[in-house]
């Protein structure tokens, strides 16, 4: 079997192909969009590359052509010799990856499905719209505070209208308000899109039976795990999402740290937001057992730690519902 290592770049990528005995067969620089054509000319090989923005698209093409794929974590490649002796070039990186692949079966990250990547993109773009709106609103609020003005309370969607009720608005502030209104309209469209996606997916429908879990949380969770069979236990899911405590121990010294925050920040953030929503605003009977559980944790560890603990508990519940094909049962949670 040939071992084809590719050092991916935005415009050009370096290729190094070796035989199973380590002999270099091909070494060339190729335009990144032409990599699929290059892989089509090679016999079934092991294609090795480092994780980056282009990696999963090339991995899909290689798998479709019958190649084996190894997408090596970026945190691991330095231990394999990439950038050794403080000399790092695309050619040397491709040579190092192909040479190591000839000797060992390199570990690979999970290659997410096309659906998973699409859902992550949709949720990420919605988050970008919300973030832009928040920054603009904070800018206008700063202008109001500088003038000693306050607006009446209300929803975010009515912010621009409430500001205009105060007095004549300068042109530069009016442009901010128009942008806020435009973003509100786009966010509304994005919310409808995510709700439609979640409503059409049977797994998301079951996950949304959990109090506090809505379309965005269910989409983020399913997109992050992609395949529920990859995880043997709920604890592995919680660890994958970075919701477990870290540790710094040596010899007889033991130190527990805050959560690791490993994995996808979007899925972890939405789970924490779902936990806050469950604790503060959810009034359904099914939420009561988890609210009582979180209250007991809060008495011992404080409100923030209790909320993160509840987010970890939610991750385990969502995993179990997906794995077992069931819906949320409040009585079981109470037990």
DRENDO-1510 file (C-alpha; in Angstrom, 1 decimal, always signed):
<recs>
REC; n; res; u; v; w
REC; 1; UNK; +0.0; +0.0; +0.0 .
REC; 2; UNK; +1.2; +3.5; -0.8 .
REC; 3; UNK; +1.3; +6.2; +1.8 .
REC; 4; UNK; +0.2; +9.6; +0.5 .
REC; 5; UNK; +0.9; +12.5; +2.9 .
REC; 6; UNK; -0.6; +15.9; +2.1 .
REC; 7; UNK; +0.4; +19.2; +3.8 .
REC; 8; UNK; -2.7; +21.2; +3.0 .
REC; 9; UNK; -2.7; +24.9; +2.2 .
REC; 10; UNK; -5.3; +27.4; +1.2 .
REC; 11; UNK; -4.0; +27.7; -2.4 .
REC; 12; UNK; -1.3; +25.0; -2.8 .
REC; 13; UNK; -0.6; +21.7; -1.0 .
REC; 14; UNK; +2.6; +19.7; -0.8 .
REC; 15; UNK; +2.3; +15.9; -1.6 .
REC; 16; UNK; +4.7; +13.2; -0.6 .
REC; 17; UNK; +3.9; +9.6; -1.7 .
REC; 18; UNK; +5.9; +6.7; -0.4 .
REC; 19; UNK; +5.9; +2.9; -1.0 .
REC; 20; UNK; +5.3; +0.6; +1.9 .
REC; 21; UNK; +9.1; +0.2; +2.3 .
REC; 22; UNK; +9.6; +4.0; +2.7 .
REC; 23; UNK; +10.8; +4.8; -0.8 .
REC; 24; UNK; +9.6; +8.2; -2.1 .
REC; 25; UNK; +7.6; +7.7; -5.3 .
REC; 26; UNK; +6.1; +11.1; -5.8 .
REC; 27; UNK; +6.9; +14.5; -4.4 .
REC; 28; UNK; +5.2; +17.6; -5.9 .
REC; 29; UNK; +3.4; +20.8; -5.2 .
REC; 30; UNK; -0.3; +20.7; -6.3 .
REC; 31; UNK; -3.1; +23.3; -6.3 .
REC; 32; UNK; -5.5; +22.4; -3.5 .
REC; 33; UNK; -8.6; +22.4; -5.7 .
REC; 34; UNK; -6.8; +19.8; -7.9 .
REC; 35; UNK; -6.1; +17.3; -5.1 .
REC; 36; UNK; -9.1; +15.3; -6.0 .
REC; 37; UNK; -7.9; +14.8; -9.5 .
REC; 38; UNK; -4.5; +13.7; -8.2 .
REC; 39; UNK; -6.0; +11.2; -5.8 .
REC; 40; UNK; -8.0; +9.7; -8.7 .
REC; 41; UNK; -4.8; +8.8; -10.4 .
REC; 42; UNK; -3.3; +6.9; -7.5 .
REC; 43; UNK; -4.0; +3.2; -6.5 .
REC; 44; UNK; -5.8; +2.6; -3.2 .
REC; 45; UNK; -3.5; +4.3; -0.6 .
REC; 46; UNK; -3.5; +5.6; +2.9 .
REC; 47; UNK; -4.0; +9.3; +2.7 .
REC; 48; UNK; -2.6; +11.3; +5.7 .
REC; 49; UNK; -3.2; +14.9; +6.5 .
REC; 50; UNK; -3.3; +17.3; +9.4 .
REC; 51; UNK; -6.5; +18.7; +10.7 .
REC; 52; UNK; -7.4; +22.1; +9.1 .
REC; 53; UNK; -10.3; +23.8; +7.3 .
REC; 54; UNK; -9.7; +21.9; +4.1 .
REC; 55; UNK; -9.1; +18.5; +5.6 .
REC; 56; UNK; -12.6; +17.0; +5.8 .
REC; 57; UNK; -13.5; +18.0; +2.3 .
REC; 58; UNK; -10.4; +16.3; +0.9 .
REC; 59; UNK; -11.0; +13.3; +3.3 .
REC; 60; UNK; -14.5; +12.9; +1.8 .
REC; 61; UNK; -13.1; +12.8; -1.7 .
REC; 62; UNK; -10.4; +10.3; -0.8 .
REC; 63; UNK; -12.9; +8.0; +0.9 .
REC; 64; UNK; -15.2; +8.1; -2.1 .
REC; 65; UNK; -12.2; +7.1; -4.3 .
REC; 66; UNK; -11.5; +4.0; -2.1 .
REC; 67; UNK; -8.5; +5.3; -0.1 .
REC; 68; UNK; -7.9; +5.0; +3.6 .
REC; 69; UNK; -7.9; +8.3; +5.4 .
REC; 70; UNK; -6.0; +9.5; +8.5 .
REC; 71; UNK; -6.7; +13.0; +9.7 .
REC; 72; UNK; -4.1; +13.5; +12.3 .
REC; 73; UNK; -4.8; +15.9; +15.2 .
REC; 74; UNK; -2.8; +19.1; +15.0 .
REC; 75; UNK; -1.7; +18.6; +18.6 .
REC; 76; UNK; -0.1; +15.3; +17.7 .
REC; 77; UNK; +1.9; +16.1; +14.6 .
REC; 78; UNK; +4.9; +17.7; +16.5 .
REC; 79; UNK; +5.5; +14.5; +18.3 .
REC; 80; UNK; +5.7; +12.8; +14.9 .
REC; 81; UNK; +8.6; +15.0; +13.8 .
REC; 82; UNK; +6.8; +17.9; +12.1 .
REC; 83; UNK; +8.8; +21.0; +12.8 .
REC; 84; UNK; +11.7; +19.1; +14.3 .
REC; 85; UNK; +15.0; +21.0; +14.9 .
REC; 86; UNK; +13.1; +24.3; +14.5 .
REC; 87; UNK; +12.9; +23.8; +10.8 .
REC; 88; UNK; +9.4; +23.7; +9.4 .
REC; 89; UNK; +8.5; +23.7; +5.7 .
REC; 90; UNK; +5.6; +22.2; +3.7 .
REC; 91; UNK; +7.9; +19.7; +2.0 .
REC; 92; UNK; +9.5; +18.5; +5.3 .
REC; 93; UNK; +6.1; +18.2; +6.9 .
REC; 94; UNK; +4.7; +16.0; +4.2 .
REC; 95; UNK; +7.9; +13.9; +4.2 .
REC; 96; UNK; +7.6; +13.4; +8.0 .
REC; 97; UNK; +3.9; +12.4; +7.9 .
REC; 98; UNK; +4.4; +9.9; +5.1 .
REC; 99; UNK; +7.5; +8.4; +6.7 .
REC; 100; UNK; +5.7; +7.9; +10.0 .
REC; 101; UNK; +2.7; +6.4; +8.2 .
REC; 102; UNK; +4.9; +3.7; +6.7 .
REC; 103; UNK; +5.9; +2.6; +10.2 .
REC; 104; UNK; +2.8; +2.9; +12.3 .
REC; 105; UNK; -1.0; +3.1; +11.9 .
REC; 106; UNK; -1.5; +6.8; +12.7 .
REC; 107; UNK; -4.5; +7.8; +14.8 .
REC; 108; UNK; -7.2; +9.8; +13.2 .
REC; 109; UNK; -9.9; +12.2; +14.4 .
REC; 110; UNK; -13.5; +11.4; +13.5 .
REC; 111; UNK; -14.4; +12.6; +10.0 .
REC; 112; UNK; -17.8; +14.2; +10.5 .
REC; 113; UNK; -20.6; +13.6; +8.1 .
REC; 114; UNK; -21.8; +16.1; +5.5 .
REC; 115; UNK; -24.9; +16.7; +7.6 .
REC; 116; UNK; -23.0; +17.3; +10.7 .
REC; 117; UNK; -20.7; +19.9; +9.0 .
REC; 118; UNK; -23.8; +21.6; +7.5 .
REC; 119; UNK; -25.6; +21.9; +10.8 .
REC; 120; UNK; -22.5; +23.3; +12.5 .
REC; 121; UNK; -22.2; +25.9; +9.8 .
REC; 122; UNK; -25.9; +26.9; +10.0 .
REC; 123; UNK; -25.7; +27.2; +13.8 .
REC; 124; UNK; -22.3; +29.0; +13.6 .
REC; 125; UNK; -23.7; +31.6; +11.2 .
REC; 126; UNK; -26.7; +32.2; +13.4 .
REC; 127; UNK; -24.4; +32.7; +16.3 .
REC; 128; UNK; -22.4; +35.2; +14.3 .
REC; 129; UNK; -25.6; +37.2; +13.6 .
REC; 130; UNK; -26.5; +37.2; +17.3 .
REC; 131; UNK; -23.0; +38.3; +18.2 .
REC; 132; UNK; -23.0; +41.2; +15.8 .
REC; 133; UNK; -26.4; +42.4; +17.1 .
REC; 134; UNK; -25.1; +42.2; +20.7 .
REC; 135; UNK; -22.1; +44.4; +19.8 .
REC; 136; UNK; -24.2; +47.0; +18.1 .
REC; 137; UNK; -26.7; +47.1; +20.9 .
REC; 138; UNK; -23.9; +47.6; +23.4 .
REC; 139; UNK; -22.5; +50.4; +21.3 .
REC; 140; UNK; -25.9; +52.2; +21.4 .
REC; 141; UNK; -26.2; +51.6; +25.1 .
REC; 142; UNK; -22.9; +53.2; +25.7 .
REC; 143; UNK; -24.0; +56.3; +23.8 .
REC; 144; UNK; -27.2; +56.4; +25.9 .
REC; 145; UNK; -25.3; +56.2; +29.1 .
REC; 146; UNK; -22.9; +59.0; +28.0 .
REC; 147; UNK; -26.0; +61.2; +27.6 .
REC; 148; UNK; -27.6; +60.1; +30.9 .
REC; 149; UNK; -30.6; +58.5; +29.1 .
REC; 150; UNK; -32.4; +55.3; +29.9 .
REC; 151; UNK; -34.9; +53.3; +27.8 .
REC; 152; UNK; -37.8; +51.3; +29.0 .
REC; 153; UNK; -37.4; +47.6; +29.3 .
REC; 154; UNK; -38.4; +45.2; +26.5 .
REC; 155; UNK; -37.4; +42.5; +24.2 .
REC; 156; UNK; -34.3; +42.7; +22.0 .
REC; 157; UNK; -36.3; +42.9; +18.9 .
REC; 158; UNK; -37.9; +46.2; +20.0 .
REC; 159; UNK; -34.6; +47.8; +21.1 .
REC; 160; UNK; -34.4; +50.2; +18.1 .
REC; 161; UNK; -38.0; +51.3; +18.5 .
REC; 162; UNK; -37.5; +52.0; +22.2 .
REC; 163; UNK; -34.4; +54.1; +21.6 .
REC; 164; UNK; -36.2; +56.2; +19.0 .
REC; 165; UNK; -38.9; +57.1; +21.6 .
REC; 166; UNK; -36.4; +59.1; +23.7 .
REC; 167; UNK; -35.5; +62.1; +21.5 .
REC; 168; UNK; -34.1; +63.0; +18.0 .
REC; 169; UNK; -31.5; +60.5; +17.1 .
REC; 170; UNK; -28.2; +61.5; +15.4 .
REC; 171; UNK; -27.5; +60.1; +12.0 .
REC; 172; UNK; -24.6; +57.9; +13.2 .
REC; 173; UNK; -26.8; +56.3; +15.9 .
REC; 174; UNK; -29.7; +55.9; +13.4 .
REC; 175; UNK; -27.4; +53.9; +11.2 .
REC; 176; UNK; -26.7; +51.5; +14.1 .
REC; 177; UNK; -30.4; +51.1; +14.8 .
REC; 178; UNK; -31.1; +50.3; +11.2 .
REC; 179; UNK; -28.4; +47.6; +11.3 .
REC; 180; UNK; -29.9; +46.2; +14.5 .
REC; 181; UNK; -33.3; +46.0; +12.9 .
REC; 182; UNK; -31.8; +44.3; +9.9 .
REC; 183; UNK; -30.0; +41.8; +12.0 .
REC; 184; UNK; -33.2; +41.1; +14.0 .
REC; 185; UNK; -34.9; +40.2; +10.8 .
REC; 186; UNK; -32.1; +37.9; +9.7 .
REC; 187; UNK; -31.9; +36.2; +13.1 .
REC; 188; UNK; -35.7; +35.5; +12.9 .
REC; 189; UNK; -35.1; +33.8; +9.6 .
REC; 190; UNK; -32.2; +31.8; +11.0 .
REC; 191; UNK; -34.4; +30.7; +14.0 .
REC; 192; UNK; -37.1; +29.5; +11.6 .
REC; 193; UNK; -34.4; +27.6; +9.6 .
REC; 194; UNK; -33.0; +25.8; +12.7 .
REC; 195; UNK; -36.5; +25.1; +14.1 .
REC; 196; UNK; -37.5; +23.5; +10.7 .
REC; 197; UNK; -34.3; +21.4; +10.6 .
REC; 198; UNK; -34.9; +20.1; +14.2 .
REC; 199; UNK; -38.6; +19.4; +13.5 .
REC; 200; UNK; -37.7; +17.2; +10.5 .
REC; 201; UNK; -35.1; +15.1; +12.4 .
REC; 202; UNK; -36.5; +12.3; +14.6 .
REC; 203; UNK; -33.5; +12.4; +17.0 .
REC; 204; UNK; -33.8; +16.2; +17.6 .
REC; 205; UNK; -37.5; +15.7; +18.2 .
REC; 206; UNK; -36.8; +13.3; +21.0 .
REC; 207; UNK; -34.1; +15.5; +22.5 .
REC; 208; UNK; -36.4; +18.5; +22.6 .
REC; 209; UNK; -38.7; +16.6; +25.0 .
REC; 210; UNK; -36.1; +17.5; +27.7 .
REC; 211; UNK; -37.0; +20.7; +29.5 .
REC; 212; UNK; -34.8; +23.6; +28.5 .
REC; 213; UNK; -33.6; +22.0; +25.3 .
REC; 214; UNK; -34.7; +23.7; +22.1 .
REC; 215; UNK; -33.9; +23.5; +18.4 .
REC; 216; UNK; -30.4; +25.1; +18.6 .
REC; 217; UNK; -29.3; +22.9; +21.5 .
REC; 218; UNK; -30.5; +19.7; +19.9 .
REC; 219; UNK; -28.9; +20.5; +16.5 .
REC; 220; UNK; -25.6; +21.4; +18.1 .
REC; 221; UNK; -25.6; +18.3; +20.2 .
REC; 222; UNK; -26.4; +15.9; +17.3 .
REC; 223; UNK; -23.9; +17.7; +15.0 .
REC; 224; UNK; -21.1; +17.4; +17.7 .
REC; 225; UNK; -21.6; +13.7; +18.4 .
REC; 226; UNK; -22.5; +12.9; +14.7 .
REC; 227; UNK; -22.6; +9.1; +15.5 .
REC; 228; UNK; -23.9; +8.1; +18.9 .
REC; 229; UNK; -22.2; +4.7; +18.6 .
REC; 230; UNK; -18.8; +6.3; +18.9 .
REC; 231; UNK; -19.3; +6.8; +22.6 .
REC; 232; UNK; -19.7; +3.8; +25.0 .
REC; 233; UNK; -20.9; +5.7; +28.0 .
REC; 234; UNK; -22.4; +9.1; +28.9 .
REC; 235; UNK; -19.2; +10.0; +30.8 .
REC; 236; UNK; -17.3; +9.8; +27.5 .
REC; 237; UNK; -19.7; +12.2; +25.9 .
REC; 238; UNK; -19.4; +14.6; +28.9 .
REC; 239; UNK; -15.6; +14.4; +28.6 .
REC; 240; UNK; -15.7; +14.9; +24.8 .
REC; 241; UNK; -17.7; +18.1; +25.3 .
REC; 242; UNK; -15.3; +19.4; +27.9 .
REC; 243; UNK; -17.8; +19.4; +30.8 .
REC; 244; UNK; -15.7; +17.3; +33.2 .
REC; 245; UNK; -13.2; +18.7; +35.8 .
REC; 246; UNK; -9.6; +18.9; +34.8 .
REC; 247; UNK; -6.8; +17.6; +37.0 .
REC; 248; UNK; -3.2; +18.6; +37.7 .
REC; 249; UNK; -1.6; +15.8; +39.8 .
REC; 250; UNK; +2.0; +14.7; +40.4 .
REC; 251; UNK; +3.3; +12.2; +42.9 .
REC; 252; UNK; +1.3; +12.8; +46.1 .
REC; 253; UNK; +0.0; +16.2; +45.1 .
REC; 254; UNK; -3.6; +16.2; +43.7 .
REC; 255; UNK; -5.3; +19.3; +42.3 .
REC; 256; UNK; -8.8; +19.4; +40.7 .
REC; 257; UNK; -9.2; +22.2; +38.2 .
REC; 258; UNK; -12.2; +23.8; +36.4 .
REC; 259; UNK; -13.8; +22.0; +33.5 .
REC; 260; UNK; -11.5; +21.1; +30.6 .
REC; 261; UNK; -13.4; +23.0; +27.9 .
REC; 262; UNK; -12.2; +20.5; +25.4 .
REC; 263; UNK; -14.1; +19.7; +22.2 .
REC; 264; UNK; -16.6; +21.9; +20.5 .
REC; 265; UNK; -17.3; +25.2; +22.3 .
REC; 266; UNK; -20.6; +25.7; +20.5 .
REC; 267; UNK; -22.2; +22.5; +21.8 .
REC; 268; UNK; -20.8; +23.1; +25.3 .
REC; 269; UNK; -22.1; +26.7; +25.4 .
REC; 270; UNK; -25.6; +25.8; +24.3 .
REC; 271; UNK; -25.8; +23.1; +26.9 .
REC; 272; UNK; -24.8; +25.6; +29.6 .
REC; 273; UNK; -27.4; +28.1; +28.3 .
REC; 274; UNK; -30.0; +25.3; +28.4 .
REC; 275; UNK; -29.1; +24.6; +32.0 .
REC; 276; UNK; -29.5; +28.3; +32.9 .
REC; 277; UNK; -32.9; +28.3; +31.1 .
REC; 278; UNK; -33.9; +25.2; +32.9 .
REC; 279; UNK; -33.1; +26.6; +36.3 .
REC; 280; UNK; -34.5; +30.1; +35.9 .
REC; 281; UNK; -37.4; +30.2; +33.4 .
REC; 282; UNK; -38.6; +26.7; +33.0 .
REC; 283; UNK; -41.9; +26.0; +34.9 .
REC; 284; UNK; -42.9; +22.6; +33.6 .
REC; 285; UNK; -43.4; +19.7; +36.0 .
REC; 286; UNK; -40.8; +17.6; +34.2 .
REC; 287; UNK; -38.1; +20.2; +35.0 .
REC; 288; UNK; -38.7; +20.1; +38.8 .
REC; 289; UNK; -36.5; +17.1; +39.7 .
REC; 290; UNK; -33.5; +18.5; +37.9 .
REC; 291; UNK; -34.1; +21.9; +39.4 .
REC; 292; UNK; -34.1; +20.4; +42.9 .
REC; 293; UNK; -31.0; +18.4; +42.1 .
REC; 294; UNK; -29.2; +21.6; +40.9 .
REC; 295; UNK; -30.4; +23.5; +44.0 .
REC; 296; UNK; -28.8; +20.9; +46.3 .
REC; 297; UNK; -25.5; +21.2; +44.4 .
REC; 298; UNK; -25.7; +25.0; +44.6 .
REC; 299; UNK; -25.9; +24.8; +48.4 .
REC; 300; UNK; -22.5; +23.0; +48.5 .
REC; 301; UNK; -20.6; +24.5; +45.5 .
REC; 302; UNK; -22.3; +27.7; +44.4 .
REC; 303; UNK; -24.6; +28.8; +41.6 .
REC; 304; UNK; -22.2; +28.7; +38.6 .
REC; 305; UNK; -20.8; +25.3; +39.4 .
REC; 306; UNK; -24.3; +23.9; +39.9 .
REC; 307; UNK; -25.3; +25.2; +36.5 .
REC; 308; UNK; -22.3; +23.6; +34.8 .
REC; 309; UNK; -23.1; +20.4; +36.7 .
REC; 310; UNK; -26.6; +20.5; +35.4 .
REC; 311; UNK; -25.3; +21.1; +31.8 .
REC; 312; UNK; -23.2; +17.9; +32.3 .
REC; 313; UNK; -26.3; +16.1; +33.5 .
REC; 314; UNK; -28.2; +17.3; +30.4 .
REC; 315; UNK; -25.5; +16.0; +28.1 .
REC; 316; UNK; -25.8; +12.5; +29.7 .
REC; 317; UNK; -29.6; +12.6; +29.4 .
REC; 318; UNK; -29.5; +13.6; +25.8 .
REC; 319; UNK; -27.0; +10.9; +25.0 .
REC; 320; UNK; -29.1; +8.2; +26.7 .
REC; 321; UNK; -32.3; +9.3; +24.8 .
REC; 322; UNK; -30.4; +9.2; +21.5 .
REC; 323; UNK; -28.8; +5.8; +22.2 .
REC; 324; UNK; -32.0; +4.2; +23.5 .
REC; 325; UNK; -34.4; +5.8; +21.1 .
REC; 326; UNK; -36.6; +7.0; +23.9 .
REC; 327; UNK; -38.2; +10.3; +25.1 .
REC; 328; UNK; -37.7; +12.2; +28.3 .
REC; 329; UNK; -39.4; +10.7; +31.4 .
REC; 330; UNK; -39.5; +13.1; +34.4 .
REC; 331; UNK; -40.4; +10.2; +36.8 .
REC; 332; UNK; -37.2; +8.4; +35.9 .
REC; 333; UNK; -35.1; +11.5; +36.4 .
REC; 334; UNK; -36.7; +12.0; +39.8 .
REC; 335; UNK; -35.7; +8.4; +40.8 .
</recs>
